[in-house]
Amino acid sequence: MSDEGRQTMREHVGYWTTLAKSGRALDFGSVADPAGTWGVGVALAEDLNDAERLRDGDPAMGSPHGFRTEILPMFQLVTPEGNH
């Protein structure tokens, strides 16, 4: 990974850490997939537009490094605190 790519990843992790601390992201992290590294995050969003705003605020999405996302709504989320 280039120095620019590492800096983008630091900004990306910082962004998601802020979302987690504010309660907007429940979790996030890298996935150890033998086919290639990727990440997953679970965020709380009011609707698709809100989820897109969260995605678009991620510094990795505006970088030239080819990062991409998929937004997949969950019909119900069950946590130790209850259903959301």
Biopython code that builds the backbone (N, CA, C, O; Angstrom):
import numpy as np
from Bio.PDB.StructureBuilder import StructureBuilder

atoms = [
    (1, "MET", "N", (0.845, -1.177, 0.000)),
    (1, "MET", "CA", (0.000, 0.000, 0.000)),
    (1, "MET", "C", (0.893, 1.243, 0.000)),
    (1, "MET", "O", (1.900, 1.294, 0.705)),
    (2, "SER", "N", (0.520, 2.218, -0.780)),
    (2, "SER", "CA", (1.286, 3.466, -0.862)),
    (2, "SER", "C", (1.081, 4.302, 0.401)),
    (2, "SER", "O", (0.160, 4.053, 1.179)),
    (3, "ASP", "N", (1.945, 5.287, 0.590)),
    (3, "ASP", "CA", (1.785, 6.210, 1.716)),
    (3, "ASP", "C", (0.437, 6.920, 1.645)),
    (3, "ASP", "O", (-0.212, 7.131, 2.669)),
    (4, "GLU", "N", (0.017, 7.289, 0.430)),
    (4, "GLU", "CA", (-1.278, 7.951, 0.264)),
    (4, "GLU", "C", (-2.423, 7.007, 0.619)),
    (4, "GLU", "O", (-3.409, 7.419, 1.230)),
    (5, "GLY", "N", (-2.289, 5.754, 0.237)),
    (5, "GLY", "CA", (-3.312, 4.768, 0.582)),
    (5, "GLY", "C", (-3.402, 4.549, 2.084)),
    (5, "GLY", "O", (-4.500, 4.439, 2.630)),
    (6, "ARG", "N", (-2.250, 4.484, 2.763)),
    (6, "ARG", "CA", (-2.245, 4.338, 4.226)),
    (6, "ARG", "C", (-2.898, 5.541, 4.895)),
    (6, "ARG", "O", (-3.653, 5.389, 5.854)),
    (7, "GLN", "N", (-2.606, 6.740, 4.387)),
    (7, "GLN", "CA", (-3.219, 7.938, 4.959)),
    (7, "GLN", "C", (-4.735, 7.914, 4.766)),
    (7, "GLN", "O", (-5.482, 8.275, 5.675)),
    (8, "THR", "N", (-5.188, 7.494, 3.592)),
    (8, "THR", "CA", (-6.620, 7.380, 3.343)),
    (8, "THR", "C", (-7.247, 6.381, 4.306)),
    (8, "THR", "O", (-8.330, 6.630, 4.835)),
    (9, "MET", "N", (-6.577, 5.251, 4.540)),
    (9, "MET", "CA", (-7.108, 4.246, 5.470)),
    (9, "MET", "C", (-7.170, 4.794, 6.894)),
    (9, "MET", "O", (-8.123, 4.508, 7.618)),
    (10, "ARG", "N", (-6.171, 5.576, 7.310)),
    (10, "ARG", "CA", (-6.227, 6.203, 8.646)),
    (10, "ARG", "C", (-7.431, 7.131, 8.757)),
    (10, "ARG", "O", (-8.133, 7.132, 9.768)),
    (11, "GLU", "N", (-7.663, 7.921, 7.706)),
    (11, "GLU", "CA", (-8.814, 8.832, 7.704)),
    (11, "GLU", "C", (-10.119, 8.043, 7.701)),
    (11, "GLU", "O", (-11.073, 8.420, 8.381)),
    (12, "HIS", "N", (-10.166, 6.961, 6.947)),
    (12, "HIS", "CA", (-11.342, 6.086, 6.872)),
    (12, "HIS", "C", (-11.652, 5.507, 8.255)),
    (12, "HIS", "O", (-12.796, 5.561, 8.706)),
    (13, "VAL", "N", (-10.648, 4.958, 8.922)),
    (13, "VAL", "CA", (-10.845, 4.392, 10.262)),
    (13, "VAL", "C", (-11.251, 5.490, 11.241)),
    (13, "VAL", "O", (-12.111, 5.265, 12.093)),
    (14, "GLY", "N", (-10.653, 6.662, 11.136)),
    (14, "GLY", "CA", (-11.043, 7.774, 12.000)),
    (14, "GLY", "C", (-12.493, 8.172, 11.809)),
    (14, "GLY", "O", (-13.202, 8.448, 12.776)),
    (15, "TYR", "N", (-12.929, 8.202, 10.565)),
    (15, "TYR", "CA", (-14.323, 8.547, 10.254)),
    (15, "TYR", "C", (-15.269, 7.545, 10.892)),
    (15, "TYR", "O", (-16.229, 7.933, 11.558)),
    (16, "TRP", "N", (-15.004, 6.243, 10.693)),
    (16, "TRP", "CA", (-15.883, 5.218, 11.246)),
    (16, "TRP", "C", (-15.787, 5.162, 12.769)),
    (16, "TRP", "O", (-16.775, 4.841, 13.430)),
    (17, "THR", "N", (-14.631, 5.463, 13.334)),
    (17, "THR", "CA", (-14.493, 5.513, 14.790)),
    (17, "THR", "C", (-15.377, 6.623, 15.350)),
    (17, "THR", "O", (-16.034, 6.435, 16.373)),
    (18, "THR", "N", (-15.397, 7.765, 14.692)),
    (18, "THR", "CA", (-16.266, 8.866, 15.123)),
    (18, "THR", "C", (-17.732, 8.457, 15.026)),
    (18, "THR", "O", (-18.519, 8.754, 15.925)),
    (19, "LEU", "N", (-18.108, 7.770, 13.934)),
    (19, "LEU", "CA", (-19.489, 7.298, 13.808)),
    (19, "LEU", "C", (-19.828, 6.323, 14.930)),
    (19, "LEU", "O", (-20.929, 6.371, 15.479)),
    (20, "ALA", "N", (-18.901, 5.445, 15.275)),
    (20, "ALA", "CA", (-19.143, 4.471, 16.353)),
    (20, "ALA", "C", (-19.298, 5.178, 17.695)),
    (20, "ALA", "O", (-20.196, 4.849, 18.470)),
    (21, "LYS", "N", (-18.433, 6.143, 17.973)),
    (21, "LYS", "CA", (-18.511, 6.862, 19.253)),
    (21, "LYS", "C", (-19.799, 7.657, 19.382)),
    (21, "LYS", "O", (-20.297, 7.861, 20.489)),
    (22, "SER", "N", (-20.342, 8.107, 18.256)),
    (22, "SER", "CA", (-21.584, 8.887, 18.284)),
    (22, "SER", "C", (-22.822, 7.993, 18.256)),
    (22, "SER", "O", (-23.945, 8.485, 18.369)),
    (23, "GLY", "N", (-22.624, 6.681, 18.105)),
    (23, "GLY", "CA", (-23.754, 5.760, 18.055)),
    (23, "GLY", "C", (-24.332, 5.544, 16.675)),
    (23, "GLY", "O", (-25.313, 4.814, 16.530)),
    (24, "ARG", "N", (-23.753, 6.157, 15.657)),
    (24, "ARG", "CA", (-24.262, 5.979, 14.282)),
    (24, "ARG", "C", (-23.779, 4.687, 13.662)),
    (24, "ARG", "O", (-24.459, 4.127, 12.803)),
    (25, "ALA", "N", (-22.599, 4.191, 14.085)),
    (25, "ALA", "CA", (-22.085, 2.905, 13.598)),
    (25, "ALA", "C", (-22.041, 1.943, 14.775)),
    (25, "ALA", "O", (-21.502, 2.270, 15.832)),
    (26, "LEU", "N", (-22.605, 0.766, 14.590)),
    (26, "LEU", "CA", (-22.590, -0.239, 15.648)),
    (26, "LEU", "C", (-21.275, -0.990, 15.678)),
    (26, "LEU", "O", (-20.780, -1.350, 16.746)),
    (27, "ASP", "N", (-20.710, -1.227, 14.503)),
    (27, "ASP", "CA", (-19.409, -1.884, 14.418)),
    (27, "ASP", "C", (-18.833, -1.677, 13.028)),
    (27, "ASP", "O", (-19.536, -1.302, 12.090)),
    (28, "PHE", "N", (-17.546, -1.929, 12.921)),
    (28, "PHE", "CA", (-16.871, -1.898, 11.631)),
    (28, "PHE", "C", (-15.523, -2.585, 11.784)),
    (28, "PHE", "O", (-14.981, -2.679, 12.885)),
    (29, "GLY", "N", (-14.996, -3.060, 10.674)),
    (29, "GLY", "CA", (-13.677, -3.657, 10.711)),
    (29, "GLY", "C", (-13.336, -4.385, 9.429)),
    (29, "GLY", "O", (-14.166, -4.552, 8.536)),
    (30, "SER", "N", (-12.089, -4.812, 9.369)),
    (30, "SER", "CA", (-11.583, -5.560, 8.212)),
    (30, "SER", "C", (-12.027, -7.010, 8.288)),
    (30, "SER", "O", (-12.201, -7.572, 9.370)),
    (31, "VAL", "N", (-12.207, -7.601, 7.118)),
    (31, "VAL", "CA", (-12.599, -9.001, 7.016)),
    (31, "VAL", "C", (-11.415, -9.772, 6.432)),
    (31, "VAL", "O", (-10.862, -9.377, 5.405)),
    (32, "ALA", "N", (-11.027, -10.867, 7.081)),
    (32, "ALA", "CA", (-9.911, -11.695, 6.616)),
    (32, "ALA", "C", (-10.413, -12.692, 5.579)),
    (32, "ALA", "O", (-10.589, -13.875, 5.868)),
    (33, "ASP", "N", (-10.637, -12.198, 4.381)),
    (33, "ASP", "CA", (-11.129, -13.024, 3.275)),
    (33, "ASP", "C", (-9.924, -13.472, 2.445)),
    (33, "ASP", "O", (-9.156, -12.626, 1.988)),
    (34, "PRO", "N", (-9.737, -14.780, 2.239)),
    (34, "PRO", "CA", (-8.606, -15.241, 1.427)),
    (34, "PRO", "C", (-8.596, -14.659, 0.011)),
    (34, "PRO", "O", (-7.540, -14.581, -0.617)),
    (35, "ALA", "N", (-9.750, -14.257, -0.490)),
    (35, "ALA", "CA", (-9.829, -13.695, -1.840)),
    (35, "ALA", "C", (-9.365, -12.247, -1.899)),
    (35, "ALA", "O", (-9.114, -11.727, -2.987)),
    (36, "GLY", "N", (-9.246, -11.588, -0.755)),
    (36, "GLY", "CA", (-8.825, -10.184, -0.719)),
    (36, "GLY", "C", (-9.419, -9.470, 0.476)),
    (36, "GLY", "O", (-10.509, -9.807, 0.939)),
    (37, "THR", "N", (-8.702, -8.493, 0.967)),
    (37, "THR", "CA", (-9.143, -7.749, 2.144)),
    (37, "THR", "C", (-10.271, -6.794, 1.794)),
    (37, "THR", "O", (-10.238, -6.115, 0.768)),
    (38, "TRP", "N", (-11.260, -6.755, 2.658)),
    (38, "TRP", "CA", (-12.352, -5.804, 2.537)),
    (38, "TRP", "C", (-12.895, -5.573, 3.934)),
    (38, "TRP", "O", (-12.502, -6.264, 4.874)),
    (39, "GLY", "N", (-13.784, -4.620, 4.082)),
    (39, "GLY", "CA", (-14.325, -4.306, 5.393)),
    (39, "GLY", "C", (-15.834, -4.314, 5.394)),
    (39, "GLY", "O", (-16.482, -4.284, 4.349)),
    (40, "VAL", "N", (-16.374, -4.355, 6.595)),
    (40, "VAL", "CA", (-17.818, -4.314, 6.777)),
    (40, "VAL", "C", (-18.121, -3.386, 7.944)),
    (40, "VAL", "O", (-17.374, -3.322, 8.920)),
    (41, "GLY", "N", (-19.208, -2.684, 7.823)),
    (41, "GLY", "CA", (-19.670, -1.823, 8.900)),
    (41, "GLY", "C", (-21.182, -1.872, 8.980)),
    (41, "GLY", "O", (-21.870, -1.997, 7.966)),
    (42, "VAL", "N", (-21.687, -1.774, 10.191)),
    (42, "VAL", "CA", (-23.131, -1.710, 10.406)),
    (42, "VAL", "C", (-23.427, -0.334, 10.983)),
    (42, "VAL", "O", (-22.986, 0.005, 12.082)),
    (43, "ALA", "N", (-24.172, 0.443, 10.231)),
    (43, "ALA", "CA", (-24.501, 1.812, 10.638)),
    (43, "ALA", "C", (-26.008, 1.940, 10.810)),
    (43, "ALA", "O", (-26.786, 1.256, 10.145)),
    (44, "LEU", "N", (-26.395, 2.814, 11.699)),
    (44, "LEU", "CA", (-27.810, 3.130, 11.882)),
    (44, "LEU", "C", (-28.141, 4.347, 11.026)),
    (44, "LEU", "O", (-27.539, 5.410, 11.182)),
    (45, "ALA", "N", (-29.095, 4.182, 10.130)),
    (45, "ALA", "CA", (-29.504, 5.262, 9.236)),
    (45, "ALA", "C", (-31.022, 5.329, 9.213)),
    (45, "ALA", "O", (-31.705, 4.311, 9.328)),
    (46, "GLU", "N", (-31.532, 6.523, 9.066)),
    (46, "GLU", "CA", (-32.982, 6.729, 9.023)),
    (46, "GLU", "C", (-33.595, 6.152, 7.753)),
    (46, "GLU", "O", (-34.702, 5.613, 7.773)),
    (47, "ASP", "N", (-32.861, 6.272, 6.645)),
    (47, "ASP", "CA", (-33.357, 5.817, 5.351)),
    (47, "ASP", "C", (-32.170, 5.702, 4.396)),
    (47, "ASP", "O", (-31.026, 5.919, 4.795)),
    (48, "LEU", "N", (-32.438, 5.365, 3.154)),
    (48, "LEU", "CA", (-31.372, 5.196, 2.181)),
    (48, "LEU", "C", (-30.580, 6.481, 1.979)),
    (48, "LEU", "O", (-29.355, 6.442, 1.871)),
    (49, "ASN", "N", (-31.264, 7.613, 1.927)),
    (49, "ASN", "CA", (-30.557, 8.891, 1.753)),
    (49, "ASN", "C", (-29.582, 9.144, 2.894)),
    (49, "ASN", "O", (-28.468, 9.616, 2.669)),
    (50, "ASP", "N", (-29.997, 8.833, 4.114)),
    (50, "ASP", "CA", (-29.131, 8.999, 5.275)),
    (50, "ASP", "C", (-27.920, 8.069, 5.176)),
    (50, "ASP", "O", (-26.797, 8.478, 5.474)),
    (51, "ALA", "N", (-28.143, 6.824, 4.758)),
    (51, "ALA", "CA", (-27.041, 5.871, 4.576)),
    (51, "ALA", "C", (-26.081, 6.368, 3.495)),
    (51, "ALA", "O", (-24.864, 6.241, 3.637)),
    (52, "GLU", "N", (-26.616, 6.924, 2.436)),
    (52, "GLU", "CA", (-25.759, 7.461, 1.375)),
    (52, "GLU", "C", (-24.941, 8.654, 1.876)),
    (52, "GLU", "O", (-23.789, 8.818, 1.475)),
    (53, "ARG", "N", (-25.510, 9.476, 2.732)),
    (53, "ARG", "CA", (-24.761, 10.598, 3.313)),
    (53, "ARG", "C", (-23.608, 10.086, 4.176)),
    (53, "ARG", "O", (-22.501, 10.624, 4.130)),
    (54, "LEU", "N", (-23.877, 9.043, 4.963)),
    (54, "LEU", "CA", (-22.799, 8.459, 5.767)),
    (54, "LEU", "C", (-21.685, 7.940, 4.857)),
    (54, "LEU", "O", (-20.507, 8.199, 5.100)),
    (55, "ARG", "N", (-22.060, 7.215, 3.821)),
    (55, "ARG", "CA", (-21.072, 6.702, 2.857)),
    (55, "ARG", "C", (-20.293, 7.839, 2.215)),
    (55, "ARG", "O", (-19.065, 7.792, 2.147)),
    (56, "ASP", "N", (-20.996, 8.855, 1.747)),
    (56, "ASP", "CA", (-20.358, 9.945, 1.016)),
    (56, "ASP", "C", (-19.446, 10.781, 1.900)),
    (56, "ASP", "O", (-18.550, 11.456, 1.393)),
    (57, "GLY", "N", (-19.658, 10.749, 3.224)),
    (57, "GLY", "CA", (-18.794, 11.475, 4.146)),
    (57, "GLY", "C", (-17.490, 10.760, 4.433)),
    (57, "GLY", "O", (-16.584, 11.348, 5.023)),
    (58, "ASP", "N", (-17.376, 9.517, 4.033)),
    (58, "ASP", "CA", (-16.178, 8.720, 4.276)),
    (58, "ASP", "C", (-15.055, 9.205, 3.364)),
    (58, "ASP", "O", (-15.214, 9.208, 2.143)),
    (59, "PRO", "N", (-13.920, 9.615, 3.936)),
    (59, "PRO", "CA", (-12.809, 10.088, 3.098)),
    (59, "PRO", "C", (-12.345, 9.073, 2.059)),
    (59, "PRO", "O", (-11.851, 9.468, 1.003)),
    (60, "ALA", "N", (-12.486, 7.794, 2.326)),
    (60, "ALA", "CA", (-12.063, 6.778, 1.354)),
    (60, "ALA", "C", (-12.885, 6.854, 0.078)),
    (60, "ALA", "O", (-12.383, 6.539, -1.001)),
    (61, "MET", "N", (-14.142, 7.267, 0.187)),
    (61, "MET", "CA", (-15.007, 7.297, -0.990)),
    (61, "MET", "C", (-14.602, 8.405, -1.953)),
    (61, "MET", "O", (-14.825, 8.285, -3.158)),
    (62, "GLY", "N", (-14.018, 9.464, -1.451)),
    (62, "GLY", "CA", (-13.592, 10.556, -2.321)),
    (62, "GLY", "C", (-12.146, 10.444, -2.767)),
    (62, "GLY", "O", (-11.639, 11.315, -3.474)),
    (63, "SER", "N", (-11.487, 9.377, -2.356)),
    (63, "SER", "CA", (-10.068, 9.216, -2.688)),
    (63, "SER", "C", (-9.915, 8.627, -4.094)),
    (63, "SER", "O", (-10.874, 8.100, -4.658)),
    (64, "PRO", "N", (-8.715, 8.719, -4.653)),
    (64, "PRO", "CA", (-8.471, 8.135, -5.974)),
    (64, "PRO", "C", (-8.042, 6.669, -5.921)),
    (64, "PRO", "O", (-7.511, 6.152, -6.904)),
    (65, "HIS", "N", (-8.262, 5.991, -4.795)),
    (65, "HIS", "CA", (-7.725, 4.649, -4.606)),
    (65, "HIS", "C", (-8.689, 3.527, -4.978)),
    (65, "HIS", "O", (-8.365, 2.357, -4.772)),
    (66, "GLY", "N", (-9.844, 3.841, -5.509)),
    (66, "GLY", "CA", (-10.748, 2.811, -6.013)),
    (66, "GLY", "C", (-11.601, 2.117, -4.961)),
    (66, "GLY", "O", (-12.121, 1.031, -5.215)),
    (67, "PHE", "N", (-11.757, 2.716, -3.793)),
    (67, "PHE", "CA", (-12.634, 2.127, -2.785)),
    (67, "PHE", "C", (-14.078, 2.212, -3.260)),
    (67, "PHE", "O", (-14.454, 3.147, -3.966)),
    (68, "ARG", "N", (-14.877, 1.237, -2.873)),
    (68, "ARG", "CA", (-16.295, 1.261, -3.220)),
    (68, "ARG", "C", (-17.097, 0.700, -2.053)),
    (68, "ARG", "O", (-16.547, 0.046, -1.167)),
    (69, "THR", "N", (-18.376, 0.955, -2.061)),
    (69, "THR", "CA", (-19.253, 0.443, -1.011)),
    (69, "THR", "C", (-20.507, -0.154, -1.624)),
    (69, "THR", "O", (-20.870, 0.123, -2.767)),
    (70, "GLU", "N", (-21.144, -0.971, -0.832)),
    (70, "GLU", "CA", (-22.478, -1.460, -1.138)),
    (70, "GLU", "C", (-23.328, -1.171, 0.096)),
    (70, "GLU", "O", (-22.929, -1.489, 1.216)),
    (71, "ILE", "N", (-24.484, -0.576, -0.105)),
    (71, "ILE", "CA", (-25.413, -0.321, 0.990)),
    (71, "ILE", "C", (-26.495, -1.380, 0.913)),
    (71, "ILE", "O", (-27.223, -1.470, -0.075)),
    (72, "LEU", "N", (-26.594, -2.174, 1.957)),
    (72, "LEU", "CA", (-27.565, -3.266, 2.002)),
    (72, "LEU", "C", (-28.416, -3.104, 3.255)),
    (72, "LEU", "O", (-27.945, -3.389, 4.356)),
    (73, "PRO", "N", (-29.655, -2.653, 3.111)),
    (73, "PRO", "CA", (-30.516, -2.455, 4.286)),
    (73, "PRO", "C", (-30.825, -3.769, 4.995)),
    (73, "PRO", "O", (-30.947, -4.818, 4.363)),
    (74, "MET", "N", (-30.949, -3.692, 6.297)),
    (74, "MET", "CA", (-31.394, -4.827, 7.105)),
    (74, "MET", "C", (-32.842, -4.560, 7.492)),
    (74, "MET", "O", (-33.192, -3.439, 7.862)),
    (75, "PHE", "N", (-33.675, -5.576, 7.407)),
    (75, "PHE", "CA", (-35.075, -5.409, 7.760)),
    (75, "PHE", "C", (-35.254, -5.259, 9.263)),
    (75, "PHE", "O", (-36.130, -4.526, 9.721)),
    (76, "GLN", "N", (-34.431, -5.946, 10.019)),
    (76, "GLN", "CA", (-34.498, -5.864, 11.471)),
    (76, "GLN", "C", (-33.094, -6.109, 12.011)),
    (76, "GLN", "O", (-32.360, -6.956, 11.502)),
    (77, "LEU", "N", (-32.733, -5.363, 13.042)),
    (77, "LEU", "CA", (-31.448, -5.534, 13.684)),
    (77, "LEU", "C", (-31.695, -5.873, 15.152)),
    (77, "LEU", "O", (-32.369, -5.130, 15.866)),
    (78, "VAL", "N", (-31.154, -6.980, 15.584)),
    (78, "VAL", "CA", (-31.319, -7.412, 16.974)),
    (78, "VAL", "C", (-29.958, -7.269, 17.658)),
    (78, "VAL", "O", (-28.958, -7.817, 17.196)),
    (79, "THR", "N", (-29.939, -6.528, 18.758)),
    (79, "THR", "CA", (-28.723, -6.314, 19.545)),
    (79, "THR", "C", (-29.025, -6.684, 20.995)),
    (79, "THR", "O", (-30.184, -6.919, 21.338)),
    (80, "PRO", "N", (-28.011, -6.739, 21.845)),
    (80, "PRO", "CA", (-28.281, -7.004, 23.263)),
    (80, "PRO", "C", (-29.237, -5.975, 23.887)),
    (80, "PRO", "O", (-29.903, -6.261, 24.882)),
    (81, "GLU", "N", (-29.295, -4.799, 23.305)),
    (81, "GLU", "CA", (-30.192, -3.753, 23.817)),
    (81, "GLU", "C", (-31.623, -3.888, 23.298)),
    (81, "GLU", "O", (-32.516, -3.184, 23.770)),
    (82, "GLY", "N", (-31.852, -4.771, 22.346)),
    (82, "GLY", "CA", (-33.204, -4.954, 21.810)),
    (82, "GLY", "C", (-33.232, -4.891, 20.289)),
    (82, "GLY", "O", (-32.196, -4.951, 19.628)),
    (83, "ASN", "N", (-34.443, -4.768, 19.751)),
    (83, "ASN", "CA", (-34.637, -4.701, 18.304)),
    (83, "ASN", "C", (-34.603, -3.258, 17.846)),
    (83, "ASN", "O", (-35.058, -2.354, 18.547)),
    (84, "HIS", "N", (-34.052, -3.056, 16.647)),
    (84, "HIS", "CA", (-33.985, -1.709, 16.043)),
    (84, "HIS", "C", (-34.662, -1.754, 14.690)),
    (84, "HIS", "O", (-34.727, -0.738, 13.999)),
]
sb = StructureBuilder()
sb.init_structure("model")
sb.init_model(0)
sb.init_chain("A")
sb.init_seg("    ")
for serial, (resi, resn, name, xyz) in enumerate(atoms, 1):
    if name == "N":
        sb.init_residue(resn, " ", resi, " ")
    sb.init_atom(name, np.array(xyz, "f"), 0.0, 1.0, " ", f" {name:<3s}", serial, name[0])
structure = sb.get_structure()
